[in-house]
Amino acid sequence: QVQLVDSGGGLVQAGGSLRLSCTASGRTFSSYAMGWFRQAPGKEREFVATIKWSAYYSDSVKGRFTISRDNSKNTVYLQMNSRKPEDTAVYYCAAGGGVGTDPKRYDYWGQGTQVTVSS
């Protein structure tokens, strides 16, 4: 079992930056692919970024967001720069056996953290 705790959300102005963190319990963190997803009101959960040994991004965030991980701290980060109002959503981290854009590939989920970008 892996438990994930998301943190770092908040209110930021358009163009600003924010960093999300997700800390995992357990001793096998380094073996998991870690992903970030987001869900805006009335919309389906959307892939943002994922990392195991390499990082992959959705087209909507590529060049603005950076995913990274520190296996010594069991933590994955999402650095979000050049924020846009359409980035407003609840952001979730997830852990799974392999990288992918489909939420169904991930077995464990954080509780989510709200990010709001004001224009």
CORDAHU-V39132 format. One record per residue. OMEGA is omega in whole degrees, -180 to 180 (* if undefined). D_FIRST is the distance of its C-alpha to the first C-alpha in whole Angstrom. Layout:
OMEGA,D_FIRST
OMEGA,D_FIRST
//
This chain:
177,0
174,4
-176,7
178,10
178,13
174,16
174,20
180,23
179,25
-179,28
180,32
177,34
176,37
-178,37
-178,38
-177,36
179,32
176,29
175,26
176,22
176,19
-179,16
-176,14
171,10
176,8
-173,7
-174,10
-176,10
-174,11
-179,14
-177,13
163,12
-179,15
-178,15
171,17
176,19
176,20
180,23
176,24
-179,28
178,29
-179,30
177,29
176,26
-170,23
177,24
176,23
-177,24
177,22
-179,20
165,20
169,18
176,22
-179,24
178,24
-175,25
169,26
-179,28
-175,31
-178,32
-177,30
-178,31
180,33
-178,32
176,28
175,27
177,23
-180,22
175,19
-176,19
178,17
180,18
-178,17
-173,14
173,16
-176,17
170,21
176,23
-176,26
179,29
176,32
-175,35
178,34
178,35
-179,35
174,33
179,30
-177,30
165,27
-179,23
-178,21
168,17
-176,15
179,13
180,11
-176,11
-178,13
-179,16
178,18
-179,20
-178,22
179,20
-178,18
179,17
-175,16
-173,13
-175,9
-175,8
170,11
-176,13
179,15
177,18
-175,21
174,25
-180,27
180,31
180,33
-178,37
*,40
//
